């Protein structure tokens, strides 16, 4: 065969080889362009990991100490003093007296008031009781009625402890009210002192994210509250060292902490264990996102159709309609809340 004929026969093979090489070059070019200009496929996991493991922020702007509580050691050894001490004991060890195996009554879910009102209601910005006596009785928008301290205590029994109300005339109610009034002694009527309520926490410019919050919970919270939010019971089975954050034994969806803004402000000032409002352990974003995660988990439901009879007074983050605006229930629950607040000038959150 002549050399020219051999080259003619090899020509189709060369063309196929050239086409394969061209396709390979184009594929490499597309991969490179996608890598440079395309959306980063791993961006979300990196953000979650960074936020979940981020260390504590520097001490904030809260430099002065919270208003101190009176010293229980100074209580007189009188009938009044014994009543106040019993009231404090009921707050600190509620389940021992009023829980499923309580020695007095079986009313609550096994949590203690102190699980949310830290140090028996005396820790600054951790559901502190000191201003209660000075601000009650008061008109509460949630019920649309003037409420006394007894109603406030029973709201916690029914909602936060997912239980039943105490009789106002019971020895236990009178003791808890006596303790709360004693804590607020000397505080002028209508005055709120520093350390009560919640810390200020700027809104996020986005919705609080339960997915990111799940990673925050795993990193910052589950060592105490358990991977399933089940808490850690006390050795005697009466109450919790660390309370359950969701599930059948946690607070129900009518509790104040079921509002994401309340939960975020609370954990910012008091969690994880050992944190204080002036030495927080969570960043603002971590507080918002872990609050969204915890309050997206299942928990008991409270029939509370009479809450907020004037819907115009509902807080911006109340998770149940109807609403006096067109924002969705999801946005009311998780945010962003600034547009909702802007639509209701003067509304207090």
C-alpha positions in Angstrom: 0.0 0.0 0.0 1.3 3.4 -0.9 2.1 5.9 1.9 -0.5 8.3 0.6 -3.2 5.7 0.8 -2.2 4.8 4.5 -2.6 8.5 5.5 -6.1 8.6 3.9 -7.1 5.5 5.9 -5.7 7.0 9.2 -7.5 10.3 8.7 -10.8 9.2 10.4 -8.9 8.0 13.4 -7.2 11.3 13.7 -10.4 13.2 13.4 -12.0 11.1 16.2 -9.0 11.6 18.4 -9.1 15.4 17.8 -12.8 15.5 18.7 -12.1 13.6 22.0 -9.3 16.0 22.9 -11.6 19.0 22.1 -14.4 17.6 24.3 -11.9 17.0 27.2 -10.6 20.6 26.9 -14.2 22.0 26.9 -15.1 19.9 30.0 -12.1 21.0 31.9 -12.9 24.6 30.9 -16.5 24.3 32.2 -15.4 22.7 35.5 -12.9 25.5 36.1 -15.4 28.3 35.3 -18.0 26.6 37.6 -15.5 26.4 40.4 -14.6 30.1 40.0 -18.0 31.6 39.3 -20.5 29.1 40.4 -22.3 29.0 43.8 -20.1 27.5 46.5 -21.7 24.1 47.3 -20.3 23.9 50.8 -21.1 27.4 52.0 -24.0 26.5 54.3 -22.1 23.8 56.3 -19.1 26.1 56.7 -21.4 28.9 58.1 -23.1 26.4 60.5 -19.8 25.0 61.7 -18.3 28.5 62.2 -21.2 29.8 64.2 -21.6 26.6 66.2 -18.0 26.6 67.4 -17.4 30.3 67.8 -16.1 31.2 71.2 -17.7 33.5 73.7 -18.0 37.2 72.8 -16.3 39.9 74.7 -18.1 41.3 77.8 -20.9 43.5 76.6 -22.1 47.0 77.6 -23.7 45.7 80.9 -21.0 46.7 83.3 -22.9 47.6 86.5 -24.2 44.8 88.7 -27.8 43.7 88.8 -29.9 44.9 91.8 -29.0 42.5 94.6 -31.7 40.4 96.3 -32.1 40.6 100.1 -30.3 38.0 102.2 -32.5 35.1 103.3 -30.1 34.7 106.3 -31.6 37.8 107.7 -35.2 36.5 107.7 -36.6 36.5 111.2 -37.5 33.2 113.0 -41.1 34.0 112.9 -44.2 32.7 111.2 -43.8 35.3 108.5 -40.1 34.3 108.1 -41.0 30.6 107.9 -43.6 31.4 105.2 -41.1 33.3 103.1 -38.5 30.5 103.4 -41.1 27.9 102.4 -41.9 30.1 99.4 -38.3 30.1 98.3 -38.1 26.4 98.8 -41.1 25.9 96.6 -39.5 28.0 93.8 -36.2 26.2 94.1 -37.6 22.6 94.4 -41.1 22.9 92.9 -41.2 19.2 91.7 -40.4 17.9 95.2 -43.7 19.4 96.5 -45.9 19.9 93.4 -44.5 17.6 90.8 -45.7 14.2 89.5 -44.4 12.6 92.8 -44.9 15.8 94.9 -45.3 15.5 98.6 -48.1 18.1 98.7 -49.9 18.0 95.3 -49.4 16.5 91.9 -49.8 19.5 89.6 -46.7 20.1 87.4 -44.5 18.4 84.9 -41.5 17.8 87.1 -39.6 21.0 86.3 -38.8 23.5 89.0 -39.6 27.2 88.9 -35.9 27.7 89.4 -35.0 26.0 86.1 -36.1 29.2 84.4 -36.0 31.7 87.2 -32.4 31.2 88.1 -31.2 31.3 91.7 -34.8 31.3 92.9 -35.6 34.3 90.8 -32.6 36.5 91.9 -30.1 36.2 89.1 -29.9 39.3 86.9 -31.7 39.2 83.6 -32.6 35.5 84.2 -36.3 35.9 84.8 -35.5 37.9 88.0 -38.4 38.4 90.4 -37.3 41.6 92.1 -39.7 43.9 90.2 -42.8 41.7 90.5 -44.2 43.1 93.7 -43.7 46.7 92.4 -45.4 46.1 89.1 -48.4 43.9 90.1 -51.3 44.1 90.0 -51.2 45.3 86.4 -53.2 45.1 83.2 -51.7 42.4 81.0 -52.5 42.4 77.3 -52.2 38.7 77.0 -55.3 38.2 79.1 -56.8 41.6 78.7 -57.3 41.7 82.5 -55.8 43.2 85.6 -53.7 40.4 87.2 -52.3 40.0 90.6 -49.2 38.0 91.6 -51.3 34.9 92.2 -52.3 34.9 88.5 -48.7 35.4 87.5 -47.6 32.4 89.5 -50.4 30.3 88.1 -49.5 31.3 84.6 -46.2 29.7 85.2 -47.8 26.6 86.7 -50.1 26.1 83.7 -47.8 27.2 80.9 -44.1 26.9 81.9 -44.7 23.8 84.1 -47.5 22.5 81.8 -49.6 21.8 84.9 -52.6 22.9 86.8 -53.2 26.0 88.8 -52.8 26.3 92.6 -55.7 27.6 94.7 -55.0 31.3 95.6 -55.8 30.4 99.3 -53.5 27.4 99.4 -50.5 27.5 101.8 -48.2 27.0 98.9 -49.5 30.0 96.9 -49.4 32.2 99.9 -45.8 31.2 100.6 -44.6 31.9 97.1 -46.4 35.2 97.0 -44.8 36.1 100.4 -41.4 35.2 99.0 -41.8 37.3 95.8 -43.1 40.3 97.8 -40.2 40.0 100.2 -37.7 40.0 97.3 -39.2 43.3 96.1 -39.2 45.0 99.5 -38.2 48.6 99.3 -38.7 48.9 95.5 -41.2 51.8 94.8 -44.5 50.9 93.2 -44.3 50.9 89.4 -40.5 50.9 89.3 -38.4 48.3 87.5 -34.9 47.9 88.8 -31.8 47.0 86.9 -31.4 43.3 86.2 -35.1 42.5 85.8 -36.8 41.8 82.5 -34.6 40.7 79.6 -31.4 42.1 78.1 -31.6 44.2 75.0 -30.9 42.2 71.9 -30.8 43.7 68.4 -32.9 42.0 65.8 -31.2 40.0 63.1 -31.5 41.3 59.6 -32.8 37.9 58.6 -35.0 35.2 60.0 -33.7 33.2 63.0 -32.5 29.9 61.5 -33.4 26.6 63.2 -30.9 24.7 61.1 -28.0 26.8 62.2 -29.5 26.7 65.7 -29.4 22.9 65.7 -25.6 23.0 65.3 -25.3 25.7 68.0 -27.4 23.5 70.3 -25.1 20.5 69.7 -22.0 22.6 70.4 -23.2 24.7 73.3 -26.2 23.1 75.0 -26.7 19.4 74.6 -24.0 18.5 77.1 -26.4 19.6 79.8 -29.8 19.3 78.2 -29.2 16.1 76.3 -29.1 15.4 72.5 -32.8 15.1 72.4 -33.5 18.1 74.7 -34.6 15.7 77.4 -32.7 17.4 80.3 -31.0 15.7 83.2 -33.2 14.6 86.1 -32.0 14.9 89.7 -30.8 11.7 91.3 -33.9 11.5 93.5 -36.2 11.7 90.5 -37.9 14.8 91.8 -37.1 17.5 89.4 -34.3 18.4 87.0 -30.7 19.6 87.4 -31.0 20.8 83.8 -34.6 21.0 82.4 -36.0 19.4 79.3 -36.2 22.0 76.5 -38.8 20.2 74.4 -40.9 17.1 74.5 -43.7 15.9 76.8 -42.0 17.1 80.0 -41.1 20.6 78.9 -42.9 24.0 78.8 -45.9 24.1 76.5 -46.5 26.4 73.5 -48.4 28.9 75.7 -45.3 29.7 77.8 -43.5 33.0 77.5 -40.3 31.3 76.5 -42.0 29.8 73.5 -41.7 33.3 71.9 -38.4 33.2 70.1 -37.4 36.8 71.2 -37.9 35.9 74.8 -35.9 32.7 74.6 -33.1 34.4 72.7 -32.8 37.2 75.3 -32.9 34.7 78.1 -30.2 32.4 76.8 -28.0 35.4 75.8 -27.9 36.5 79.4 -27.9 33.2 81.2 -26.8 30.2 79.1 -24.9 28.0 78.8 -24.5 27.3 82.5 -22.2 29.8 84.2 -23.0 32.7 81.7 -24.2 36.0 83.0 -25.6 39.1 81.3 -22.3 40.9 81.6 -20.1 37.8 80.6 -22.2 36.0 78.0 -21.1 32.8 76.3 -23.2 33.1 73.2 -23.0 35.5 70.3 -26.2 37.4 69.4 -26.6 35.2 66.3 -26.1 32.0 68.3 -28.8 33.1 70.8 -31.3 33.9 68.0 -30.7 30.7 66.1 -30.7 28.3 69.0 -33.9 29.9 70.2 -35.4 29.2 66.8 -34.2 25.6 66.9 -35.5 24.9 70.4 -38.9 26.4 69.7 -39.3 24.5 66.5 -39.2 21.2 68.4 -42.4 19.3 69.5 -43.9 20.2 72.9 -47.3 20.1 74.7 -50.0 22.3 73.2 -52.0 24.7 75.4 -55.5 25.7 74.3 -55.2 29.4 74.7 -57.8 30.8 72.3 -58.5 33.7 74.7 -54.9 35.0 74.7 -54.5 38.5 73.3 -58.1 39.4 73.0 -57.0 42.6 71.3 -54.9 41.3 68.4 -53.4 44.7 67.8 -51.5 44.3 71.1 -49.9 40.9 70.2 -46.1 41.0 70.3 -44.4 41.0 67.0 -43.1 37.4 67.6 -46.3 35.8 68.8 -46.4 32.6 66.8 -50.1 32.1 66.5 -52.7 34.1 64.5 -54.9 35.9 63.8 -52.8 39.0 63.3 -53.6 42.7 62.7 -51.3 42.6 59.7 -50.6 40.5 56.6 -47.3 39.0 57.7 -47.2 35.2 57.8 -47.3 33.2 61.0 -43.8 31.9 60.1 -42.4 35.4 59.9 -44.1 36.3 63.2 -42.4 33.3 64.8 -38.9 33.4 63.3 -38.6 36.9 61.9 -37.3 39.1 60.4 -39.2 41.1 62.9 -38.1 44.6 62.0 -40.5 44.9 59.1 -43.4 43.8 61.4 -42.4 46.3 64.1 -42.2 49.0 61.5 -45.7 48.3 60.4 -46.9 48.8 64.0 -45.4 52.1 65.2 -45.2 52.2 69.0 -45.8 48.5 69.5 -43.7 47.2 72.4 -42.1 43.9 71.8 
